[in-house]
């Protein structure tokens, strides 16, 4: 095993209750990596599994020094697992794949070849997806909407199989459910994003950890991503414009009614009076929200902390 500063590829595998698939996944990963990318590390991030997953990972780490393991104290979600993996990875290139054996490790070299064509991130495209229609149809709609509103022309934004240049992962800080938007986040940061058709296998063990409700929440997350990408560092530009327009409209209405009142007209029972007052108040509130957002942006430190129960292999660094 090479020293960490010479590692070419870091493979990050987030997992939750995948005891039945881990040994087969490791074997298939090693077959690919040993023959084509000898300088590598495999980082398993156990997201608070309640089965024997961590016990199996301990055995794998004892067998192979390329294996490193992080165990969270509780289940934080896939974004947290990936964020931790990105933080710890030492490779010049970072690959990610799911632990359920639906992603094929043999596809990694294909993604690396595409990356060498000048891309910063290459995502897999499960063109023939081995999932029920209850997942595939909403997923296609979801990907179409994202492509339509963002301008990122890829077919499968949420495929777990991806490769990144290290500079990309250092700029990504996924939290909540934003792991679904990593190619979009990279694209909005100015990185070049591509995709490659990959093989997708039926789920062999267990069941999916994600339900249909994730697609509804995904659209709210898309709004979050678009807002953060454009106004994260300048929230007053959004709230200030809305507030200014509202205040000016309210001021114009109030000025008009004031002129009418001075001309002898009674305005106390006119709905326009209440609209003018409302717009003035809303204008002040929106500007205030923008200023508060600016203060939060100035003081916010972008770092997520997760309770880690155990780490294996990293003491060798």
C-alpha positions, -999 to +999 in steps of 0.1 A: +000+000+000+013+034-009+015+063+015-016+084+017+000+114-001+004+091-032-032+077-032-047+080-067-083+071-060-105+072-029-137+052-030-164+063-006-192+039+003-220+053+025-241+026+040-269+018+064-279-017+074-262-035+045-246-065+062-255-089+035-239-070+006-206-057+021-183-087+017-194-092-020-191-055-027-156-054-012-145-084-032-158-069-065-143-035-057-109-051-050-110-070-083-113-037-101-090-016-081-061-040-077-058-046-114-063-010-126-057+014-097-032-001-073-029+031-053-063+034-037-083+035-004-118+024+003-137+045+029-168+029+043-190+053+062-214+034+084-244+058+090-255+043+123-263+008+111-282-014+136-272-048+120-238-065+117-225-040+092-198-025+114-186-059+126-181-070+090-163-038+082-139-043+111-130-077+096-124-062+062-102-035+076-082-061+094-077-080+061-067-050+040-050-018+050-067+000+021-100-003+040-109+026+063-141+028+083-161+056+100-190+047+122-215+073+131-232+073+165-266+075+149-282+077+115-276+112+100-284+104+064-265+099+031-254+136+028-237+134+062-219+102+052-207+116+019-196+149+036-175+129+061-160+108+033-151+139+013-134+154+043-113+123+050-105+112+014-068+115+004-071+105-033-065+128-062-098+114-076-128+105-055-154+079-065-187+071-047-211+042-050-239+028-030-234-004-009-265-023-021-248-039-051-270-021-076-240+001-086-214-020-104-178-014-093-166-025-127-180+007-142-156+029-123-128+027-149-153+039-176-162+069-155-125+077-149-119+076-187-147+101-192-132+123-164-099+124-183-117+141-212-117+173-193-146+169-169-145+177-131-174+154-122-188+124-141-221+109-130-235+075-139-266+073-160-288+043-152-305+042-186-319+007-179-329+011-143-337-021-124-363-006-101-401-007-100-421+019-119-430+035-086-394+047-085-384+051-121-413+072-134-411+099-106-373+098-110-375+106-147-399+135-140-377+148-112-346+147-135-365+164-163-376+193-140-341+197-127-326+198-162-353+223-173-348+248-145-311+245-139-297+241-174-276+210-164-282+185-192-278+151-176-303+123-173-297+109-139-286+134-113-290+111-083-271+080-094-249+069-066-220+060-089-199+091-095-163+102-098-150+136-088-117+155-090-106+163-055-110+201-060-148+194-065-153+174-033-134+200-013-160+226-024-190+204-018-206+204+017-238+183+014-262+183+043-299+173+047-310+158+014-286+177-008-267+145-018-292+142-046-280+174-061-242+171-061-238+173-099-260+204-099-241+220-070-208+214-088-223+227-120-235+259-103-200+264-089-186+264-124-173+228-126-177+208-158-201+179-153-206+149-176-223+115-175-217+080-187-243+052-192-237+025-165-250-009-156-277-010-129-285-042-111-317-053-093-314-050-056-300-083-043-305-079-005-328-060+018-350-032+006-346+005-004-341+030+024-360+057+004-398+060+000-419+079-026-421+110-003-385+118-012-396+131-046-419+157-031-392+168-007-368+167-036-386+196-053-383+217-021-346+208-020-342+220-056-356+254-045-330+254-017-302+246-041-312+273-066-315+299-038-282+290-021-263+290-054-275+325-063-281+343-031-262+324-004-236+352-001-259+381-010-294+374+005-302+411+005-301+411-033-332+389-033-351+401-003-341+437-008-354+438-044-388+423-033-389+446-003-380+477-023-407+470-049-433+464-023-424+495-003-424+517-035-458+503-045-472+510-010-456+545-009-472+553-043-507+541-031-503+560+002-492+592-017-522+590-040-546+585-011-530+614+008-536+637-022-572+626-023-577+632+014-562+667+011-586+673-018-615+666+006-623+630-002-629+605+025-605+575+023-610+557+056-632+529+042-613+523+009-596+489+005-568+506-013-557+522+020-552+489+036-533+475+006-510+505+007-503+501+044-497+463+039-472+468+011-453+494+032-450+469+061-441+440+038-414+462+022-398+470+055-400+433+066-384+420+034-355+444+036-350+435+073-350+398+064-323+405+038-302+424+063-305+396+089-295+371+062-264+392+054-254+391+091-259+354+093-239+348+061-211+369+075-209+350+107-217+315+095-189+290+094-196+262+069-188+231+089-210+201+099-202+181+130-214+145+134-209+123+164-185+096+154-185+064+174-154+047+159-128+052+132-106+024+118-076+028+096-071+065+098-046+062+126-022+049+100-021+083+083 
